[in-house]
Structures are given as structure tokens and as C-alpha cells.
Amino acid sequence: MQEILTAITYPIVWLICAYLLKIESGLAKLLISLTAAILVYVLIGIKMSQKENHKDNED
């Protein structure tokens, strides 16, 4: 699930940069898209870790 959301985030952010923000630089779009995808991956990992720790504390 985590990888799928990361893979979906990349092209969505790329399109947002290209059409909504009108960024023409390919390198800028690449860096912004990759940063967003990595951020989504890390945030989901943190959330899953917190759920796991909370579940362990209840047991």
C-alpha cells in the first residue's frame, strides 16, 4: 500500500507542477515530485509505526 501511494504521488505532483504551477524546468519538477513521493512514503511509515507501537502498548 505504501509503495502504491508513493508511485501515484509522483506523477500527480509532476502534473500539478507542470499545469497548475507552470514550472517549466524539468529538473525542478523532478526534484519536487521525488521529494513529495519520498515524504508520502516516510509519513505513511511513521503512521504505521505509531499504530504498531500503540497496539503493542495495549497488549
Residue pairs with C-beta under 8 A, 6 or more apart in sequence:
1 44
2 41
2 44
2 45
2 48
3 41
5 40
5 41
5 44
6 37
6 38
6 40
6 41
6 44
7 37
9 33
9 36
9 37
9 40
10 33
10 34
10 36
10 37
11 33
13 32
13 33
13 36
13 37
14 29
14 30
14 33
17 23
17 28
17 29
17 32
17 33
18 29
23 29
23 32
